[in-house]
Each structure stands twice: as C-alpha cells, then as structure tokens.
Amino acid sequence: MRKIVIPSAGSYDVLRLEEHPDPTPGPGEVQIAVEAAGVNYADCVVRMGLYESAKKYVGWPITPGFEVAGTVAAVGEGVKDLKAGARVLAVTRFGGYASQVVVPRHQVFARPSRLKVEEAAAFPAVHLTAWYALHELVRLRPGMKILIHSAAGGVGSALIQIARLAGCFVVGVVGASHKVEAARQLGADVVIDKRSEPLWETAARHAPDGYDIVLDANGAETLRHSYKHLGPGGRLIVYGFHTMMPRRGGRPDYVKLAVDFVRTPRFSPLDLCNDNKSVLAFNLSYLFPRADLLKEAMDQLLGWVEEGKLTTPPLKTYPLAQVADAHRAIESGTTVGKLVLTV
C-alpha cells in the first residue's frame, strides 16, 4: 500500500509518500481500498505537531486523514453485513491518506448513489462536525438567527445547509469576494465579506437583538465579538482556532501562538449565568468511538443526500503525491469548499 507518512512535526517537506505492507482487518473491522481521501485543516495542524488527539492516540510517525471513500477489500471476523466490492465511505481517526485503511465497522457507511467517490470522501468529517454542532449541542427552531464564520469552507458549507433545512435565518461570513457567491448558492440568507465591509456592524444590523447561535472556528480573532453578539439565551459554538495558524510557510509562528493564546477570551461561569449565554466546544476526533452517535448522524445526513436536500460544496482534487500542494492551498485561506486527494 501507499501512504503519506509524517515522521515528525514540520512543514510540507515532512509529508513523505511511502510503500508499506497492506493492513489486515481484525475482528469487527473493515479493510477499505481507498480511492479518495478528504483533506481538512486539522490535517495541517497534525503535521505541525499541534493536534492533541494525534499526540494522544498515535504520536510519531503518523499518517493524517479523517475521511475516505472507496470499496470494501476485506472484512474481519464478525462483520456479516458488508461484502468485498461494496462502495463505502468512512471516518478514520488518522490514517486516511493511504491506499488501504482498516477501521471499525461502525465507522463505515454505504456510499449514496448521488455521490461520486471524491464527493463521498469529502463528506463525513465536515458534515458530522456540522451535525454535531447543530443537532447534538443545540436544538434548532425555525426562525433562529445563526451566524456562521468561514461560511464558504467545508464545515461552513455544511452548517449553512443544515441550518436552512431547519428553517433558520443564516448569516454567513467569508474572507474574500470570490467566496460570497459560493455561500449564497448554499442557501445563506445574507453573506458578509469581512474584507470589504465592517463585519460586526453588518452582523448587528441583521440581528439587532443578537444571534441565537454563532459558530466560530477562528479563535482569538473573533471569539470575543462572537460572544458579544449573542442574544439572550444565545450559544457560541467553538470547533477550531484557525486564525492562530500560519497562512504560508507551513510552520507555526510560536510568538503569534503565544500572543493569541493570551488574547483568547476566558469565559467565567458567573458571567455566563449573568449574561444568559453559553459557550460550547468540541473536537470531532474524540467522538469516533461513539457508534450510536455516528449512526444517528450519518443516517440522517445520508438520508438528506439521497433526498437531494444536501449538496456537496465545490471540490478541488490533488493526486496523493501532491499532498503538499493541498496543504499549502488549505492553509492559505483562499480555498472554497473541500479539497480531496485521489489515491
């Protein structure tokens, strides 16, 4: 098998394409012949050595990658409902940048007929993130006002669509003019280009009484204002800290990290009670063992796909050998939708 191996933390030069023996499935596991693997910003954080669950569960060397699509190559003892050749997609707690992966059966799902293999590989991580934020952490009601940062990215694209399915009023925030139309096409009622108009003044104009939910993966740059613009009973949902990371060079700026760490707001329980607001946060990689949660989420998400209620965002593909180019692109902050490696 071919896979990308990172021997230690570093820039793009540490992404090495290597040959390794094929893995074999153990009891309750499925071996997948991978045709495509999704690229997520978290993969870059893994490469830089800053992703806590990667250090906890794997260490060095590591193969990044949270999501794949392909066909079943073999199954382990006890797996009765999948046969070799079945078209599937799966989530993996690392290891996805490879031509073969082995994962527990509960992390494997039938690929909907509407999804091409590249679209399937780009689907689970971002949609599970969006689903967990909007269907597990909160209860959506029609008419809720929701502000979504990074609305043209992978998670942002999924958040817009899931919120609109629930009848919510969605304000998406993007960082460049070429991203506005993508967010609008996905269903955002309002799109704010923060490079050409004042973000918070414009956001307040569309929700004078504050937002019911703000979804923020930016970190220190926006968290304080995101909290400030919540309405009574509003919830700030945090699932990343992208603005603390570099836009070029591939290595963290530790001075900036330290400054942003200090700038990151700390929310006092006393203030939360008095303000009548909540702050919620999560990391999807810690949730993969939850078979019940994955089944509930993916049943609903893939059902929406089959019904034509969810569409995939724009995709850009790279051959596995060009993984460094994919990492450069996603770190630049200029991409729209999802990036996918073809294997």
C-alpha positions as a Markdown table, in Angstrom:
| # | Residue | x | y | z |
|---|---|---|---|---|
| 1 | Met | 0.0 | 0.0 | 0.0 |
| 2 | Arg | 1.0 | 3.6 | -0.5 |
| 3 | Lys | 0.5 | 6.1 | 2.3 |
| 4 | Ile | 1.7 | 9.6 | 3.4 |
| 5 | Val | 3.9 | 9.4 | 6.5 |
| 6 | Ile | 5.0 | 12.3 | 8.7 |
| 7 | Pro | 8.0 | 11.3 | 10.8 |
| 8 | Ser | 8.0 | 14.4 | 13.0 |
| 9 | Ala | 6.5 | 17.8 | 13.1 |
| 10 | Gly | 7.4 | 20.2 | 10.3 |
| 11 | Ser | 6.4 | 22.0 | 7.1 |
| 12 | Tyr | 5.4 | 20.5 | 3.8 |
| 13 | Asp | 8.7 | 18.7 | 3.3 |
| 14 | Val | 7.8 | 16.2 | 6.1 |
| 15 | Leu | 4.9 | 14.7 | 4.0 |
| 16 | Arg | 6.5 | 11.6 | 2.6 |
| 17 | Leu | 4.9 | 9.1 | 0.2 |
| 18 | Glu | 6.0 | 5.6 | 1.2 |
| 19 | Glu | 5.2 | 2.0 | 0.4 |
| 20 | His | 4.1 | -0.2 | 3.3 |
| 21 | Pro | 2.5 | -3.7 | 3.7 |
| 22 | Asp | -1.3 | -3.8 | 3.3 |
| 23 | Pro | -3.1 | -3.8 | 6.7 |
| 24 | Thr | -5.4 | -6.7 | 7.5 |
| 25 | Pro | -8.8 | -6.3 | 9.4 |
| 26 | Gly | -9.2 | -7.7 | 12.8 |
| 27 | Pro | -12.5 | -8.8 | 14.4 |
| 28 | Gly | -15.2 | -6.2 | 13.8 |
| 29 | Glu | -13.0 | -4.3 | 11.3 |
| 30 | Val | -13.3 | -3.4 | 7.6 |
| 31 | Gln | -10.4 | -3.0 | 5.2 |
| 32 | Ile | -11.1 | -0.4 | 2.5 |
| 33 | Ala | -9.4 | 0.1 | -0.8 |
| 34 | Val | -9.2 | 3.9 | -0.8 |
| 35 | Glu | -9.9 | 5.8 | -4.0 |
| 36 | Ala | -10.1 | 9.3 | -2.4 |
| 37 | Ala | -9.4 | 10.9 | 0.9 |
| 38 | Gly | -10.7 | 14.2 | 2.2 |
| 39 | Val | -8.3 | 17.0 | 3.3 |
| 40 | Asn | -9.2 | 19.1 | 6.4 |
| 41 | Tyr | -7.4 | 21.9 | 8.0 |
| 42 | Ala | -6.9 | 19.7 | 11.1 |
| 43 | Asp | -4.6 | 17.6 | 9.0 |
| 44 | Cys | -2.2 | 20.6 | 8.7 |
| 45 | Val | -2.4 | 21.1 | 12.5 |
| 46 | Val | -1.5 | 17.4 | 12.9 |
| 47 | Arg | 1.5 | 17.9 | 10.6 |
| 48 | Met | 2.7 | 20.9 | 12.6 |
| 49 | Gly | 2.6 | 18.7 | 15.8 |
| 50 | Leu | -0.1 | 20.8 | 17.5 |
| 51 | Tyr | -3.1 | 18.4 | 17.4 |
| 52 | Glu | -3.7 | 17.0 | 20.8 |
| 53 | Ser | -5.7 | 13.8 | 19.9 |
| 54 | Ala | -3.0 | 12.9 | 17.3 |
| 55 | Lys | -0.4 | 13.0 | 20.0 |
| 56 | Lys | -2.6 | 11.1 | 22.4 |
| 57 | Tyr | -3.7 | 8.3 | 20.1 |
| 58 | Val | -0.8 | 7.9 | 17.6 |
| 59 | Gly | 2.3 | 10.0 | 18.1 |
| 60 | Trp | 5.1 | 9.9 | 15.5 |
| 61 | Pro | 5.3 | 8.8 | 12.8 |
| 62 | Ile | 1.7 | 9.5 | 11.8 |
| 63 | Thr | -0.4 | 9.3 | 8.6 |
| 64 | Pro | -3.0 | 12.1 | 8.7 |
| 65 | Gly | -6.6 | 11.9 | 7.3 |
| 66 | Phe | -10.0 | 11.6 | 8.8 |
| 67 | Glu | -12.2 | 10.5 | 5.9 |
| 68 | Val | -12.0 | 8.2 | 2.9 |
| 69 | Ala | -14.2 | 6.7 | 0.2 |
| 70 | Gly | -13.6 | 3.5 | -1.8 |
| 71 | Thr | -14.6 | -0.1 | -1.8 |
| 72 | Val | -14.5 | -2.9 | 0.7 |
| 73 | Ala | -11.4 | -5.0 | 0.3 |
| 74 | Ala | -12.0 | -7.5 | 3.1 |
| 75 | Val | -13.8 | -7.8 | 6.4 |
| 76 | Gly | -12.8 | -9.2 | 9.8 |
| 77 | Glu | -14.4 | -11.8 | 11.9 |
| 78 | Gly | -18.0 | -10.9 | 12.9 |
| 79 | Val | -18.7 | -8.4 | 10.1 |
| 80 | Lys | -21.6 | -10.0 | 8.2 |
| 81 | Asp | -23.3 | -7.1 | 6.5 |
| 82 | Leu | -20.6 | -5.9 | 4.2 |
| 83 | Lys | -19.1 | -7.8 | 1.2 |
| 84 | Ala | -16.0 | -7.2 | -0.8 |
| 85 | Gly | -16.5 | -4.6 | -3.5 |
| 86 | Ala | -19.2 | -2.7 | -1.7 |
| 87 | Arg | -18.9 | 1.1 | -2.3 |
| 88 | Val | -18.4 | 2.8 | 1.0 |
| 89 | Leu | -17.2 | 6.0 | 2.8 |
| 90 | Ala | -15.7 | 6.0 | 6.3 |
| 91 | Val | -14.3 | 8.1 | 9.0 |
| 92 | Thr | -10.9 | 7.3 | 10.4 |
| 93 | Arg | -9.1 | 8.6 | 13.5 |
| 94 | Phe | -6.0 | 9.4 | 11.4 |
| 95 | Gly | -4.5 | 7.2 | 8.7 |
| 96 | Gly | -6.8 | 8.3 | 5.8 |
| 97 | Tyr | -4.0 | 9.5 | 3.4 |
| 98 | Ala | -3.4 | 5.9 | 2.2 |
| 99 | Ser | -4.4 | 3.4 | -0.5 |
| 100 | Gln | -5.7 | 1.0 | 2.2 |
| 101 | Val | -7.2 | 1.6 | 5.6 |
| 102 | Val | -8.7 | -0.6 | 8.3 |
| 103 | Val | -11.4 | 0.9 | 10.5 |
| 104 | Pro | -14.1 | -0.4 | 12.9 |
| 105 | Arg | -17.3 | -1.5 | 11.2 |
| 106 | His | -19.3 | 1.3 | 12.9 |
| 107 | Gln | -17.2 | 3.9 | 11.1 |
| 108 | Val | -18.1 | 2.6 | 7.6 |
| 109 | Phe | -21.2 | 3.7 | 5.7 |
| 110 | Ala | -22.7 | 2.8 | 2.3 |
| 111 | Arg | -22.0 | 5.4 | -0.3 |
| 112 | Pro | -25.1 | 7.1 | -1.6 |
| 113 | Ser | -25.7 | 6.7 | -5.4 |
| 114 | Arg | -25.8 | 10.5 | -5.7 |
| 115 | Leu | -22.2 | 11.0 | -4.6 |
| 116 | Lys | -19.2 | 10.4 | -6.7 |
| 117 | Val | -16.3 | 8.9 | -4.9 |
| 118 | Glu | -14.5 | 12.2 | -4.5 |
| 119 | Glu | -17.7 | 13.8 | -3.1 |
| 120 | Ala | -18.1 | 10.9 | -0.7 |
| 121 | Ala | -14.6 | 11.3 | 0.6 |
| 122 | Ala | -15.2 | 15.0 | 1.2 |
| 123 | Phe | -18.5 | 14.4 | 3.0 |
| 124 | Pro | -18.3 | 12.8 | 6.5 |
| 125 | Ala | -15.9 | 14.9 | 8.6 |
| 126 | Val | -17.4 | 18.3 | 7.8 |
| 127 | His | -21.0 | 17.1 | 7.8 |
| 128 | Leu | -20.5 | 15.2 | 11.1 |
| 129 | Thr | -19.0 | 18.4 | 12.6 |
| 130 | Ala | -21.9 | 20.5 | 11.4 |
| 131 | Trp | -24.5 | 17.9 | 12.5 |
| 132 | Tyr | -23.0 | 17.6 | 16.0 |
| 133 | Ala | -22.9 | 21.3 | 16.5 |
| 134 | Leu | -26.5 | 21.9 | 15.3 |
| 135 | His | -28.3 | 18.7 | 16.3 |
| 136 | Glu | -26.4 | 17.5 | 19.4 |
| 137 | Leu | -25.2 | 20.6 | 21.2 |
| 138 | Val | -28.3 | 22.7 | 20.4 |
| 139 | Arg | -31.9 | 22.4 | 19.5 |
| 140 | Leu | -32.7 | 24.2 | 16.3 |
| 141 | Arg | -36.0 | 26.0 | 15.9 |
| 142 | Pro | -37.4 | 27.7 | 12.8 |
| 143 | Gly | -36.6 | 31.4 | 12.7 |
| 144 | Met | -33.5 | 31.2 | 14.8 |
| 145 | Lys | -30.7 | 33.6 | 13.7 |
| 146 | Ile | -27.4 | 31.9 | 13.1 |
| 147 | Leu | -24.0 | 33.5 | 12.3 |
| 148 | Ile | -21.5 | 31.2 | 10.6 |
| 149 | His | -17.8 | 32.2 | 10.3 |
| 150 | Ser | -15.8 | 30.7 | 7.4 |
| 151 | Ala | -19.1 | 30.0 | 5.6 |
| 152 | Ala | -17.6 | 29.0 | 2.3 |
| 153 | Gly | -15.3 | 26.3 | 3.7 |
| 154 | Gly | -16.1 | 22.7 | 4.2 |
| 155 | Val | -17.7 | 22.9 | 7.6 |
| 156 | Gly | -19.3 | 26.2 | 6.8 |
| 157 | Ser | -20.9 | 24.8 | 3.7 |
| 158 | Ala | -22.5 | 22.0 | 5.7 |
| 159 | Leu | -23.6 | 24.3 | 8.5 |
| 160 | Ile | -25.4 | 26.6 | 6.1 |
| 161 | Gln | -27.4 | 23.8 | 4.6 |
| 162 | Ile | -28.3 | 22.1 | 7.8 |
| 163 | Ala | -29.4 | 25.3 | 9.4 |
| 164 | Arg | -31.5 | 26.2 | 6.4 |
| 165 | Leu | -33.2 | 22.7 | 6.5 |
| 166 | Ala | -34.3 | 23.6 | 10.0 |
| 167 | Gly | -35.8 | 26.9 | 8.8 |
| 168 | Cys | -33.2 | 29.2 | 10.4 |
| 169 | Phe | -32.1 | 32.6 | 9.2 |
| 170 | Val | -28.4 | 32.2 | 8.2 |
| 171 | Val | -25.8 | 34.9 | 8.0 |
| 172 | Gly | -22.5 | 33.6 | 6.6 |
| 173 | Val | -19.2 | 35.3 | 7.0 |
| 174 | Val | -16.4 | 34.9 | 4.3 |
| 175 | Gly | -13.0 | 36.4 | 4.0 |
| 176 | Ala | -12.8 | 37.2 | 0.3 |
| 177 | Ser | -15.1 | 38.4 | -2.5 |
| 178 | His | -14.7 | 35.2 | -4.6 |
| 179 | Lys | -16.3 | 33.2 | -1.7 |
| 180 | Val | -19.5 | 35.3 | -1.5 |
| 181 | Glu | -21.4 | 33.5 | -4.3 |
| 182 | Ala | -20.5 | 30.1 | -3.0 |
| 183 | Ala | -22.0 | 30.8 | 0.4 |
| 184 | Arg | -25.1 | 32.4 | -1.2 |
| 185 | Gln | -25.6 | 29.4 | -3.5 |
| 186 | Leu | -25.6 | 27.0 | -0.5 |
| 187 | Gly | -28.5 | 29.0 | 1.0 |
| 188 | Ala | -27.2 | 31.7 | 3.2 |
| 189 | Asp | -29.7 | 34.5 | 3.6 |
| 190 | Val | -27.0 | 37.1 | 4.0 |
| 191 | Val | -23.3 | 36.8 | 3.2 |
| 192 | Ile | -20.8 | 39.3 | 4.8 |
| 193 | Asp | -17.5 | 39.7 | 3.1 |
| 194 | Lys | -15.4 | 40.9 | 6.0 |
| 195 | Arg | -12.7 | 42.2 | 3.7 |
| 196 | Ser | -15.0 | 44.7 | 2.1 |
| 197 | Glu | -17.5 | 45.7 | 4.8 |
| 198 | Pro | -17.4 | 46.1 | 8.6 |
| 199 | Leu | -18.1 | 42.6 | 10.0 |
| 200 | Trp | -19.6 | 43.3 | 13.3 |
| 201 | Glu | -21.6 | 46.4 | 12.3 |
| 202 | Thr | -23.1 | 44.5 | 9.4 |
| 203 | Ala | -23.8 | 41.4 | 11.6 |
| 204 | Ala | -25.6 | 43.5 | 14.2 |
| 205 | Arg | -27.7 | 45.2 | 11.5 |
| 206 | His | -29.1 | 41.7 | 10.5 |
| 207 | Ala | -29.7 | 40.6 | 14.1 |
| 208 | Pro | -30.3 | 43.8 | 16.3 |
| 209 | Asp | -31.3 | 41.6 | 19.3 |
| 210 | Gly | -28.3 | 39.3 | 18.9 |
| 211 | Tyr | -27.8 | 35.8 | 17.4 |
| 212 | Asp | -29.3 | 32.6 | 18.8 |
| 213 | Ile | -26.2 | 30.7 | 17.7 |
| 214 | Val | -22.7 | 31.8 | 16.5 |
| 215 | Leu | -20.4 | 29.1 | 15.1 |
| 216 | Asp | -16.7 | 30.1 | 15.3 |
| 217 | Ala | -13.6 | 28.1 | 14.3 |
| 218 | Asn | -11.4 | 31.2 | 14.0 |
| 219 | Gly | -10.0 | 31.5 | 17.6 |
| 220 | Ala | -8.7 | 34.7 | 19.2 |
| 221 | Glu | -9.5 | 36.9 | 16.2 |
| 222 | Thr | -13.3 | 36.7 | 16.6 |
| 223 | Leu | -14.3 | 34.8 | 19.7 |
| 224 | Arg | -14.8 | 37.8 | 22.0 |
| 225 | His | -17.0 | 39.6 | 19.5 |
| 226 | Ser | -18.9 | 36.4 | 18.6 |
| 227 | Tyr | -19.8 | 36.1 | 22.2 |
| 228 | Lys | -20.8 | 39.7 | 22.5 |
| 229 | His | -23.2 | 39.4 | 19.6 |
| 230 | Leu | -25.2 | 36.6 | 21.1 |
| 231 | Gly | -28.7 | 37.4 | 22.1 |
| 232 | Pro | -30.5 | 36.3 | 25.3 |
| 233 | Gly | -30.0 | 32.5 | 25.7 |
| 234 | Gly | -27.6 | 32.5 | 22.8 |
| 235 | Arg | -24.9 | 29.9 | 22.3 |
| 236 | Leu | -21.4 | 30.3 | 20.9 |
| 237 | Ile | -20.1 | 27.0 | 19.5 |
| 238 | Val | -16.3 | 26.7 | 19.1 |
| 239 | Tyr | -14.7 | 23.9 | 16.9 |
| 240 | Gly | -11.3 | 25.3 | 15.9 |
| 241 | Phe | -8.7 | 28.1 | 16.1 |
| 242 | His | -7.7 | 28.6 | 12.5 |
| 243 | Thr | -6.5 | 32.2 | 12.8 |
| 244 | Met | -3.8 | 31.2 | 15.2 |
| 245 | Met | -2.2 | 29.1 | 12.5 |
| 246 | Pro | 0.1 | 30.4 | 9.6 |
| 247 | Arg | -1.2 | 31.3 | 6.2 |
| 248 | Arg | 2.1 | 30.4 | 4.5 |
| 249 | Gly | 5.4 | 28.6 | 5.2 |
| 250 | Gly | 3.8 | 25.6 | 6.8 |
| 251 | Arg | 5.3 | 26.1 | 10.3 |
| 252 | Pro | 3.6 | 27.6 | 13.3 |
| 253 | Asp | 4.7 | 31.1 | 14.5 |
| 254 | Tyr | 5.2 | 30.4 | 18.2 |
| 255 | Val | 5.3 | 34.1 | 19.1 |
| 256 | Lys | 1.9 | 34.6 | 17.4 |
| 257 | Leu | 0.6 | 31.4 | 19.0 |
| 258 | Ala | 1.6 | 32.8 | 22.4 |
| 259 | Val | 0.1 | 36.2 | 21.8 |
| 260 | Asp | -3.2 | 34.6 | 20.5 |
| 261 | Phe | -3.2 | 32.3 | 23.5 |
| 262 | Val | -3.2 | 35.4 | 25.8 |
| 263 | Arg | -5.8 | 37.1 | 23.6 |
| 264 | Thr | -8.2 | 34.2 | 23.7 |
| 265 | Pro | -11.1 | 35.0 | 26.0 |
| 266 | Arg | -11.7 | 33.0 | 29.1 |
| 267 | Phe | -15.4 | 32.7 | 29.9 |
| 268 | Ser | -16.3 | 32.8 | 33.6 |
| 269 | Pro | -19.3 | 30.6 | 34.8 |
| 270 | Leu | -20.6 | 33.6 | 36.8 |
| 271 | Asp | -20.5 | 35.8 | 33.7 |
| 272 | Leu | -22.2 | 33.1 | 31.6 |
| 273 | Cys | -25.1 | 32.9 | 34.1 |
| 274 | Asn | -25.5 | 36.7 | 34.4 |
| 275 | Asp | -25.2 | 37.2 | 30.6 |
| 276 | Asn | -27.6 | 34.3 | 30.0 |
| 277 | Lys | -25.3 | 32.9 | 27.3 |
| 278 | Ser | -23.5 | 29.6 | 26.7 |
| 279 | Val | -20.1 | 28.6 | 25.2 |
| 280 | Leu | -19.8 | 25.1 | 23.8 |
| 281 | Ala | -16.8 | 23.4 | 22.2 |
| 282 | Phe | -15.8 | 20.0 | 20.8 |
| 283 | Asn | -13.3 | 18.1 | 18.8 |
| 284 | Leu | -14.8 | 15.5 | 16.4 |
| 285 | Ser | -11.9 | 13.1 | 16.6 |
| 286 | Tyr | -12.8 | 12.2 | 20.2 |
| 287 | Leu | -16.3 | 11.2 | 19.1 |
| 288 | Phe | -15.5 | 8.4 | 16.6 |
| 289 | Pro | -15.8 | 5.6 | 19.1 |
| 290 | Arg | -19.5 | 6.6 | 19.7 |
| 291 | Ala | -21.2 | 4.1 | 17.4 |
| 292 | Asp | -24.6 | 5.3 | 18.5 |
| 293 | Leu | -23.8 | 8.9 | 17.7 |
| 294 | Leu | -22.2 | 8.2 | 14.3 |
| 295 | Lys | -25.1 | 6.0 | 13.2 |
| 296 | Glu | -27.8 | 8.6 | 14.2 |
| 297 | Ala | -25.9 | 11.4 | 12.5 |
| 298 | Met | -24.9 | 9.6 | 9.3 |
| 299 | Asp | -28.4 | 8.0 | 8.9 |
| 300 | Gln | -29.9 | 11.5 | 8.9 |
| 301 | Leu | -27.1 | 13.1 | 6.8 |
| 302 | Leu | -27.0 | 10.5 | 4.1 |
| 303 | Gly | -30.8 | 10.4 | 4.0 |
| 304 | Trp | -30.8 | 14.1 | 3.2 |
| 305 | Val | -28.2 | 13.4 | 0.4 |
| 306 | Glu | -30.5 | 10.8 | -1.1 |
| 307 | Glu | -33.4 | 13.2 | -0.9 |
| 308 | Gly | -31.4 | 15.9 | -2.6 |
| 309 | Lys | -31.6 | 18.2 | 0.4 |
| 310 | Leu | -27.8 | 18.4 | 0.9 |
| 311 | Thr | -25.4 | 19.3 | -1.9 |
| 312 | Thr | -21.7 | 18.9 | -1.9 |
| 313 | Pro | -19.6 | 22.1 | -1.9 |
| 314 | Pro | -17.1 | 22.8 | -4.7 |
| 315 | Leu | -14.2 | 20.3 | -4.8 |
| 316 | Lys | -10.6 | 20.5 | -5.9 |
| 317 | Thr | -8.7 | 17.3 | -6.3 |
| 318 | Tyr | -5.0 | 16.5 | -6.0 |
| 319 | Pro | -3.1 | 13.3 | -6.6 |
| 320 | Leu | -1.8 | 11.7 | -3.3 |
| 321 | Ala | 1.7 | 12.5 | -4.3 |
| 322 | Gln | 0.8 | 16.2 | -4.4 |
| 323 | Val | -0.4 | 16.4 | -0.8 |
| 324 | Ala | 2.0 | 19.2 | 0.0 |
| 325 | Asp | 0.2 | 21.4 | -2.6 |
| 326 | Ala | -3.2 | 20.6 | -1.0 |
| 327 | His | -1.8 | 21.6 | 2.4 |
| 328 | Arg | -0.4 | 24.8 | 1.1 |
| 329 | Ala | -3.8 | 25.6 | -0.5 |
| 330 | Ile | -5.9 | 25.0 | 2.5 |
| 331 | Glu | -3.6 | 26.9 | 4.8 |
| 332 | Ser | -3.7 | 29.9 | 2.5 |
| 333 | Gly | -7.3 | 30.6 | 3.4 |
| 334 | Thr | -8.2 | 31.2 | -0.2 |
| 335 | Thr | -9.9 | 27.9 | -1.0 |
| 336 | Val | -13.7 | 27.4 | -1.4 |
| 337 | Gly | -15.4 | 24.2 | -0.4 |
| 338 | Lys | -13.3 | 21.0 | 0.1 |
| 339 | Leu | -10.0 | 19.6 | -1.1 |
| 340 | Val | -9.7 | 15.9 | -1.9 |
| 341 | Leu | -6.7 | 13.6 | -2.5 |
| 342 | Thr | -7.2 | 10.9 | -5.3 |
| 343 | Val | -5.3 | 7.7 | -4.5 |
